[in-house]
Amino acid sequence: MINEALPPDAFSDLTEIATLRQGPPGMQPAPHEAFTKGGAFTIEERTVPGPQDAPDVSLLICRPTAAAVPVPVIYHIHGGGMVMGDNRSQVPEMLDLAQEVGAAVVSVEYRLAPETPHPGPVEDCYAGLAWTVEHAEELGFDPERIIVAGGSAGGGLAAALALMARDRGGPALFAQMLMYPMIDDRNDTLSARQLAGLGTFDQASNQGGWTALLGDARGTDDVSPYAAPAREADLSGLPPAFIDVGSAETFRDEDVTYASRIWQVGGIAELHVWPGGFHGSDLLVPQAVLSQNAREARARWLRRILS
């Protein structure tokens, strides 16, 4: 989540990323107890093998305490412009959704840019996903109902995982939930230009995040769709998608186009464009009616596909 006090172009200066990551003085990671939702979930953190010749990956595993049968899994990837966040970021919101549908949440910690450029972050996410599926029986999970999910940069990484899983022949994914996903490094849509200097993550911030991930390759023909899923020429054969985005944010047009291209090849996508919604508005103003509507739409979609 991006702090509401940050200016729209907060990520445009990569030298300030380390300062942004530190957060308020003395801030400590939230303890496991903060995620139990009054005992509804049991929480553990596991370190699992990472990509080949790379560090291990940390997974925050949140299992419904009362579940008596294998449960579906929301495999969650946090946002933060590719440069911020950890496997606790945005987890409370995922747990709210999971509690409504009786699902578990597995949240992955991936290495951040610019210290780790592409493909490090997405390969970390893929390694964590593969481990989760391989150990599903041990964990009480249903390996045939794995939903990749994320917001902003996490939504882009979730979309990339769906592409990677398709192209590598597994793991088989049940669905993908992409909340205002960051998917196009070209950063040149009408909405990106229209909202430059406005909102919580504008064109300059977007350029900063993509530059951190891709370096000089950003915006060139050398960018992989596993970094920027909007680059993928063929969107067929993907799991059903939920895509939502605000009408007043940088990612509006790239996300609408992505949904349209899924439909054009016969795929399934549910698209919501929230009128007046800005980037991360559901997190920053959760009490707003629009934010409540967005959360309800995600929950309805989850209930429907899992029924």
C-alpha positions as CSV (number, residue, x, y, z in Angstrom):
1,M,0.0,0.0,0.0
2,I,1.2,3.5,-0.8
3,N,1.0,5.9,2.1
4,E,-1.6,8.6,1.4
5,A,1.0,11.3,2.4
6,L,3.2,10.5,-0.5
7,P,3.2,12.8,-3.6
8,P,2.0,11.3,-6.9
9,D,5.5,11.0,-8.3
10,A,7.0,9.5,-5.1
11,F,8.7,6.6,-6.9
12,S,10.1,8.8,-9.7
13,D,13.4,9.3,-7.8
14,L,14.8,5.9,-7.3
15,T,17.4,7.2,-4.8
16,E,14.5,7.8,-2.3
17,I,13.2,4.3,-2.4
18,A,15.2,3.1,0.5
19,T,13.9,5.9,2.6
20,L,10.3,5.2,1.6
21,R,10.8,1.5,2.6
22,Q,11.8,2.3,6.1
23,G,8.4,3.6,7.1
24,P,7.8,5.5,10.4
25,P,10.6,5.4,12.9
26,G,10.5,2.3,15.1
27,M,7.9,0.5,13.0
28,Q,8.1,-3.3,13.4
29,P,6.6,-6.0,11.2
30,A,3.1,-7.0,12.3
31,P,3.2,-10.1,14.5
32,H,1.3,-13.3,13.5
33,E,-1.4,-12.6,16.0
34,A,-2.4,-9.5,14.0
35,F,-3.7,-11.8,11.2
36,T,-5.7,-14.4,13.1
37,K,-8.9,-12.4,12.9
38,G,-9.9,-13.4,16.4
39,G,-8.8,-17.0,16.0
40,A,-10.4,-17.6,12.6
41,F,-7.0,-18.3,11.0
42,T,-3.9,-20.0,12.2
43,I,-0.7,-18.3,11.0
44,E,2.7,-19.6,10.2
45,E,5.6,-18.4,8.2
46,R,7.7,-20.9,6.1
47,T,10.9,-20.5,4.2
48,V,10.7,-22.6,1.0
49,P,13.1,-23.1,-1.9
50,G,13.4,-20.2,-4.2
51,P,14.3,-20.1,-7.9
52,Q,17.4,-22.0,-9.0
53,D,20.6,-20.3,-7.7
54,A,18.5,-17.8,-5.8
55,P,17.7,-17.2,-2.1
56,D,14.8,-19.0,-0.4
57,V,11.3,-17.5,-0.4
58,S,9.2,-16.7,2.7
59,L,5.5,-17.5,2.7
60,L,3.0,-16.3,5.2
61,I,0.5,-19.1,5.4
62,C,-3.0,-18.3,6.8
63,R,-5.3,-21.4,7.2
64,P,-8.9,-21.3,8.3
65,T,-8.9,-22.7,11.8
66,A,-12.3,-24.6,11.5
67,A,-11.8,-26.0,8.0
68,A,-12.5,-29.7,7.9
69,V,-12.0,-30.3,4.2
70,P,-9.3,-29.2,1.7
71,V,-9.9,-25.5,1.2
72,P,-9.3,-23.2,-1.8
73,V,-6.3,-20.9,-1.6
74,I,-5.8,-17.3,-2.5
75,Y,-2.1,-17.0,-3.4
76,H,-1.5,-13.4,-2.7
77,I,1.2,-11.1,-4.1
78,H,1.6,-7.7,-2.5
79,G,1.7,-4.3,-4.2
80,G,4.2,-1.5,-3.8
81,G,5.3,-0.4,-7.3
82,M,7.8,-3.3,-7.5
83,V,10.0,-1.6,-5.0
84,M,8.2,-1.7,-1.6
85,G,6.2,-4.1,0.6
86,D,6.5,-7.5,2.1
87,N,4.4,-10.7,2.6
88,R,2.3,-8.9,5.3
89,S,1.3,-6.0,3.1
90,Q,-2.5,-6.0,2.2
91,V,-3.0,-9.4,3.9
92,P,-5.8,-8.2,6.2
93,E,-7.9,-7.3,3.1
94,M,-7.2,-10.7,1.6
95,L,-8.2,-12.4,4.8
96,D,-11.5,-10.6,4.8
97,L,-12.2,-12.1,1.4
98,A,-10.9,-15.5,2.4
99,Q,-13.1,-15.6,5.5
100,E,-16.2,-15.0,3.3
101,V,-15.5,-18.0,1.1
102,G,-13.7,-20.4,3.5
103,A,-10.4,-20.0,1.8
104,A,-6.8,-19.9,3.0
105,V,-4.3,-17.2,2.1
106,V,-0.7,-17.7,1.2
107,S,1.2,-14.5,0.8
108,V,4.6,-14.5,-0.8
109,E,7.6,-12.3,-0.1
110,Y,9.5,-11.6,-3.3
111,R,12.8,-9.7,-3.8
112,L,12.3,-6.0,-4.6
113,A,13.6,-3.9,-7.4
114,P,15.9,-2.1,-8.1
115,E,18.3,-4.4,-6.1
116,T,16.6,-7.4,-7.8
117,P,15.5,-6.7,-11.4
118,H,13.3,-8.8,-13.6
119,P,13.0,-11.8,-13.6
120,G,13.9,-12.1,-9.9
121,P,10.6,-11.0,-8.4
122,V,8.3,-13.0,-10.6
123,E,10.5,-16.1,-10.3
124,D,10.3,-15.8,-6.5
125,C,6.5,-15.7,-6.8
126,Y,6.5,-18.7,-9.1
127,A,8.7,-20.7,-6.8
128,G,6.4,-20.0,-3.9
129,L,3.4,-21.0,-6.0
130,A,4.9,-24.2,-7.1
131,W,5.8,-25.1,-3.5
132,T,2.3,-24.3,-2.3
133,V,0.7,-26.6,-4.9
134,E,3.2,-29.4,-4.3
135,H,2.5,-29.3,-0.5
136,A,-1.2,-28.7,-0.8
137,E,-2.2,-32.0,0.8
138,E,0.1,-31.5,3.8
139,L,-1.4,-28.0,4.3
140,G,-5.0,-29.0,3.8
141,F,-5.4,-27.1,0.5
142,D,-7.3,-28.0,-2.6
143,P,-4.6,-27.9,-5.4
144,E,-7.3,-27.6,-8.0
145,R,-8.6,-24.4,-6.6
146,I,-5.6,-22.0,-6.4
147,I,-6.4,-18.4,-7.2
148,V,-3.5,-16.0,-7.8
149,A,-4.4,-12.5,-6.6
150,G,-2.8,-9.1,-6.1
151,G,-3.2,-5.4,-6.3
152,S,-1.1,-2.9,-8.3
153,A,2.4,-4.4,-8.8
154,G,1.0,-7.5,-7.1
155,G,-1.7,-7.7,-9.7
156,G,0.8,-7.4,-12.5
157,L,2.8,-10.2,-10.9
158,A,-0.3,-12.3,-10.5
159,A,-1.1,-11.9,-14.2
160,A,2.4,-12.8,-15.1
161,L,2.1,-16.0,-13.0
162,A,-1.0,-17.0,-14.9
163,L,1.0,-16.6,-18.2
164,M,4.0,-18.5,-16.8
165,A,1.9,-21.3,-15.4
166,R,0.2,-21.7,-18.8
167,D,3.4,-21.6,-20.8
168,R,5.4,-23.9,-18.4
169,G,2.6,-26.5,-18.2
170,G,1.6,-25.8,-14.6
171,P,0.8,-25.3,-11.8
172,A,-2.8,-25.4,-13.0
173,L,-4.6,-22.2,-11.7
174,F,-8.3,-21.9,-11.0
175,A,-8.6,-18.2,-11.4
176,Q,-6.8,-14.9,-11.2
177,M,-7.9,-11.8,-9.3
178,L,-6.2,-8.7,-10.6
179,M,-6.9,-5.5,-8.6
180,Y,-5.9,-2.4,-10.5
181,P,-2.9,-4.3,-11.9
182,M,0.3,-2.7,-13.1
183,I,0.9,-4.5,-16.4
184,D,2.3,-2.2,-19.0
185,D,5.8,-0.7,-18.8
186,R,5.2,1.5,-21.9
187,N,3.3,3.9,-19.6
188,D,1.8,5.8,-22.6
189,T,-2.0,5.2,-22.4
190,L,-4.4,8.1,-22.5
191,S,-5.2,7.6,-18.8
192,A,-1.5,7.7,-17.9
193,R,-1.1,11.0,-19.7
194,Q,-4.4,12.3,-18.6
195,L,-3.7,11.8,-14.9
196,A,0.0,12.8,-14.9
197,G,0.7,14.6,-11.6
198,L,-2.6,13.5,-10.1
199,G,-3.6,10.8,-7.6
200,T,-1.6,8.3,-5.5
201,F,0.5,6.7,-8.3
202,D,0.9,8.8,-11.4
203,Q,2.8,8.5,-14.7
204,A,6.1,9.5,-13.1
205,S,5.7,7.0,-10.2
206,N,4.8,4.3,-12.7
207,Q,7.9,5.1,-14.8
208,G,10.0,4.9,-11.6
209,G,8.7,1.5,-10.7
210,W,9.2,0.1,-14.1
211,T,12.7,1.6,-14.4
212,A,13.6,0.0,-11.1
213,L,12.4,-3.4,-12.4
214,L,13.7,-3.2,-16.0
215,G,16.4,-0.6,-16.2
216,D,17.2,0.7,-19.7
217,A,14.9,-2.0,-21.2
218,R,11.8,-0.2,-20.0
219,G,9.6,0.8,-23.0
220,T,11.8,-1.1,-25.5
221,D,11.0,-4.2,-27.6
222,D,13.1,-6.3,-25.2
223,V,10.5,-6.5,-22.4
224,S,9.1,-9.9,-21.5
225,P,5.4,-10.4,-20.9
226,Y,6.4,-12.1,-17.7
227,A,7.5,-8.7,-16.6
228,A,4.8,-6.7,-18.2
229,P,1.8,-8.9,-19.1
230,A,0.3,-6.4,-21.5
231,R,3.2,-7.3,-23.8
232,E,1.8,-10.8,-24.3
233,A,0.5,-11.3,-27.8
234,D,-1.7,-14.4,-27.0
235,L,-4.0,-14.2,-24.0
236,S,-5.8,-17.4,-24.7
237,G,-5.8,-20.4,-22.4
238,L,-5.7,-18.3,-19.2
239,P,-7.8,-19.0,-16.1
240,P,-10.9,-16.8,-15.5
241,A,-10.0,-13.3,-14.5
242,F,-11.5,-10.7,-12.2
243,I,-10.1,-7.2,-13.1
244,D,-11.0,-4.0,-11.4
245,V,-9.6,-0.5,-11.7
246,G,-10.6,3.1,-10.9
247,S,-11.7,5.5,-13.6
248,A,-9.3,8.1,-12.2
249,E,-6.1,6.2,-12.2
250,T,-3.0,5.7,-14.3
251,F,-3.8,2.0,-15.0
252,R,-7.4,2.5,-16.2
253,D,-6.8,2.1,-19.9
254,E,-4.2,-0.7,-19.8
255,D,-6.4,-2.8,-17.5
256,V,-9.6,-2.3,-19.6
257,T,-7.6,-3.2,-22.7
258,Y,-6.3,-6.4,-21.0
259,A,-9.8,-7.5,-20.2
260,S,-11.0,-6.8,-23.7
261,R,-8.1,-8.8,-25.2
262,I,-9.0,-11.8,-23.0
263,W,-12.6,-11.6,-24.3
264,Q,-11.4,-11.3,-27.9
265,V,-9.8,-14.8,-27.7
266,G,-12.8,-16.4,-26.0
267,G,-11.5,-16.1,-22.4
268,I,-13.4,-15.2,-19.3
269,A,-13.0,-11.9,-17.6
270,E,-15.1,-9.8,-15.2
271,L,-14.2,-6.2,-15.4
272,H,-15.2,-3.4,-13.1
273,V,-14.2,0.3,-13.6
274,W,-15.1,2.2,-10.5
275,P,-16.3,5.7,-11.3
276,G,-14.1,8.2,-9.6
277,G,-11.9,5.6,-8.0
278,F,-8.2,6.4,-7.7
279,H,-5.3,4.1,-7.3
280,G,-5.6,2.1,-4.0
281,S,-8.7,4.0,-3.0
282,D,-10.2,0.9,-1.5
283,L,-7.2,0.8,0.9
284,L,-6.8,4.5,1.6
285,V,-10.5,5.3,2.1
286,P,-12.0,1.9,3.0
287,Q,-15.1,3.5,4.5
288,A,-16.2,5.1,1.2
289,V,-19.2,3.5,-0.5
290,L,-17.1,3.0,-3.7
291,S,-14.5,1.0,-1.7
292,Q,-17.2,-1.1,-0.1
293,N,-18.7,-1.8,-3.5
294,A,-15.3,-2.9,-4.8
295,R,-14.8,-5.3,-1.9
296,E,-18.3,-6.7,-2.3
297,A,-17.8,-7.3,-6.0
298,R,-14.6,-9.2,-5.4
299,A,-16.3,-11.3,-2.7
300,R,-19.3,-12.0,-5.0
301,W,-17.0,-13.1,-7.8
302,L,-15.0,-15.4,-5.4
303,R,-18.2,-17.0,-4.1
304,R,-19.6,-17.6,-7.6
305,I,-16.5,-19.2,-9.1
306,L,-15.9,-21.4,-6.0
307,S,-19.6,-22.5,-5.7
